[in-house]
Amino acid sequence: MSKMEIRLAGTGGQGLITGTIILAEAGIFENKFVAQSQSYGPEARGGMCKGEVIVSDEKIGFTKVTRPTFVMALSQQSFNQYCKDLAEDCFVLVDETIEVPEDYDHKNFMKLPILATAREKVGKMQTVNIVSVGAINEILKFSSYENIKKAVLMHVPKGTEELNLKALEEGAKLAK
């Protein structure tokens, strides 16, 4: 890994901003340089939002994602906005509910049941971000399990640690 530019996009309330913070923390634990940023519409829940993180072996000069190497979309609107005109080597991950046009011809593309896994296997939709983090880390392999686990535990509410570790594991299983 030299440099990864990661963008997570979806709907406000899915915890994607926290997801990028967790990925950034895991990068720090791996002794990488990191930068994290986010943006969202005026609606806290229900509006479109995105979080970004850059993880690099070298110092980061510009802290915004300009050429994503990984994009995840959990809503149709975020797919429509952020999953076009990407570099050929960019990896695209979307939830299975996203309607992908037949002519969408991206080489590195994966559809996973992220939302259904949070709802049905973990049993709580609020864990969709941790399911996502587990899948992303399994795909990109930029952090050890211990470091991603440590980052998750730093950012989940007290009393939900076991539930969120289950979400992390279920997300990793999805991507295997």
C-alpha positions as CSV (number, residue, x, y, z in Angstrom):
1,M,0.0,0.0,0.0
2,S,1.3,3.4,-0.9
3,K,-1.8,5.5,-0.7
4,M,-5.5,4.7,-0.5
5,E,-8.3,7.3,-1.0
6,I,-11.5,5.9,0.5
7,R,-15.0,7.4,0.1
8,L,-18.0,6.1,1.9
9,A,-21.4,7.5,0.8
10,G,-24.9,6.9,1.7
11,T,-27.7,8.4,3.8
12,G,-27.3,10.5,7.0
13,G,-27.9,8.3,10.0
14,Q,-26.1,5.2,8.6
15,G,-23.0,6.1,10.6
16,L,-20.7,6.4,7.6
17,I,-18.8,9.4,9.1
18,T,-18.0,7.3,12.2
19,G,-17.0,4.5,9.8
20,T,-14.4,6.7,8.2
21,I,-13.2,7.9,11.6
22,I,-12.8,4.2,12.6
23,L,-10.8,3.5,9.4
24,A,-8.6,6.5,10.1
25,E,-7.9,5.3,13.6
26,A,-7.0,1.8,12.4
27,G,-4.6,3.5,9.9
28,I,-3.0,5.4,12.7
29,F,-2.6,2.1,14.7
30,E,-0.9,0.7,11.6
31,N,1.6,3.7,11.7
32,K,0.2,5.2,8.5
33,F,-0.4,8.9,7.8
34,V,-4.2,9.6,7.6
35,A,-6.6,12.4,6.8
36,Q,-10.3,12.2,7.4
37,S,-13.1,14.5,6.2
38,Q,-16.9,14.5,5.8
39,S,-19.7,16.3,4.2
40,Y,-23.5,16.1,4.5
41,G,-26.6,18.0,3.6
42,P,-28.5,20.2,6.0
43,E,-30.7,17.2,7.0
44,A,-28.9,15.2,9.7
45,R,-30.9,12.0,8.9
46,G,-32.1,11.0,5.5
47,G,-30.0,13.4,3.4
48,M,-27.0,12.3,1.5
49,C,-23.7,12.2,3.2
50,K,-20.1,11.1,2.5
51,G,-17.1,10.5,4.6
52,E,-13.6,10.2,3.2
53,V,-10.3,8.9,4.6
54,I,-6.8,8.9,3.0
55,V,-4.4,6.3,4.4
56,S,-0.8,6.6,3.2
57,D,2.7,5.4,3.8
58,E,3.9,8.9,3.1
59,K,2.9,12.4,4.3
60,I,-0.3,13.6,2.9
61,G,-0.1,17.0,1.1
62,F,-3.7,17.5,0.1
63,T,-6.3,16.1,2.6
64,K,-9.3,15.7,0.3
65,V,-10.0,12.6,-1.8
66,T,-9.4,13.6,-5.4
67,R,-8.9,10.2,-7.0
68,P,-10.7,7.5,-5.0
69,T,-9.2,4.1,-4.9
70,F,-12.2,2.7,-3.1
71,V,-15.8,3.9,-3.1
72,M,-18.7,2.4,-1.2
73,A,-22.3,3.5,-1.8
74,L,-25.2,2.4,0.5
75,S,-28.0,4.4,-1.2
76,Q,-29.2,4.8,-4.7
77,Q,-28.6,8.6,-4.7
78,S,-25.0,8.2,-3.4
79,F,-24.3,5.5,-6.1
80,N,-25.7,7.8,-8.8
81,Q,-23.5,10.7,-7.6
82,Y,-20.2,9.1,-6.6
83,C,-19.8,5.9,-8.6
84,K,-19.4,7.3,-12.1
85,D,-16.3,8.6,-13.9
86,L,-14.0,6.7,-11.5
87,A,-10.5,5.5,-12.4
88,E,-10.4,2.0,-13.8
89,D,-8.5,0.7,-10.8
90,C,-11.0,2.1,-8.2
91,F,-12.8,-0.6,-6.3
92,V,-16.5,0.0,-6.0
93,L,-18.6,-1.7,-3.3
94,V,-22.4,-1.2,-3.2
95,D,-25.2,-2.6,-1.1
96,E,-27.3,-5.3,-2.9
97,T,-30.3,-3.0,-3.0
98,I,-28.6,-0.5,-5.4
99,E,-30.0,-0.6,-8.9
100,V,-26.9,-0.7,-11.1
101,P,-27.5,0.1,-14.8
102,E,-26.8,-2.9,-17.1
103,D,-24.2,-0.8,-18.9
104,Y,-22.2,-0.1,-15.7
105,D,-18.9,-1.7,-16.6
106,H,-16.6,-1.1,-13.8
107,K,-13.8,-3.7,-13.6
108,N,-13.5,-3.8,-9.7
109,F,-17.1,-4.0,-8.6
110,M,-18.8,-5.9,-5.8
111,K,-22.4,-6.0,-4.5
112,L,-22.9,-7.2,-0.9
113,P,-25.9,-7.4,1.4
114,I,-24.6,-4.9,3.9
115,L,-27.9,-3.4,5.0
116,A,-29.5,-6.8,5.3
117,T,-26.6,-8.2,7.3
118,A,-26.9,-5.4,9.8
119,R,-30.7,-5.8,10.1
120,E,-30.9,-9.6,9.9
121,K,-27.6,-11.2,11.1
122,V,-26.5,-8.6,13.6
123,G,-30.1,-7.6,14.5
124,K,-29.6,-3.8,14.6
125,M,-29.6,-1.4,11.6
126,Q,-27.5,1.0,13.6
127,T,-24.5,-1.4,13.1
128,V,-24.5,-0.9,9.3
129,N,-21.4,1.2,9.6
130,I,-19.5,-1.4,11.5
131,V,-20.6,-4.1,9.1
132,S,-19.2,-1.8,6.3
133,V,-15.9,-1.3,8.1
134,G,-15.5,-5.1,8.5
135,A,-16.1,-5.6,4.8
136,I,-13.9,-2.7,3.7
137,N,-11.0,-3.9,5.9
138,E,-11.3,-7.4,4.5
139,I,-11.3,-6.1,0.9
140,L,-8.5,-3.6,1.4
141,K,-6.5,-5.5,4.1
142,F,-4.9,-2.3,5.3
143,S,-5.3,-3.0,9.1
144,S,-4.8,-6.0,11.3
145,Y,-8.0,-7.4,12.9
146,E,-6.7,-6.3,16.3
147,N,-6.2,-2.7,15.2
148,I,-9.6,-2.4,13.4
149,K,-11.2,-4.0,16.5
150,K,-9.4,-1.5,18.8
151,A,-10.6,1.4,16.6
152,V,-14.2,0.1,16.6
153,L,-14.2,-0.3,20.4
154,M,-13.0,3.3,20.8
155,H,-16.0,4.7,18.9
156,V,-19.1,2.6,19.9
157,P,-21.3,3.4,22.8
158,K,-20.6,1.6,26.1
159,G,-22.6,-1.5,26.4
160,T,-22.7,-2.2,22.7
161,E,-19.2,-3.6,22.3
162,E,-20.3,-7.2,21.8
163,L,-22.9,-6.3,19.3
164,N,-20.5,-4.1,17.3
165,L,-17.8,-6.8,17.3
166,K,-20.4,-9.2,15.9
167,A,-21.1,-6.6,13.2
168,L,-17.4,-6.3,12.4
169,E,-17.0,-10.0,12.0
170,E,-20.2,-10.3,9.9
171,G,-18.9,-7.6,7.6
172,A,-15.6,-9.4,7.2
173,K,-17.4,-12.6,6.4
174,L,-19.4,-10.9,3.6
175,A,-16.2,-9.8,1.8
176,K,-14.4,-13.2,2.0
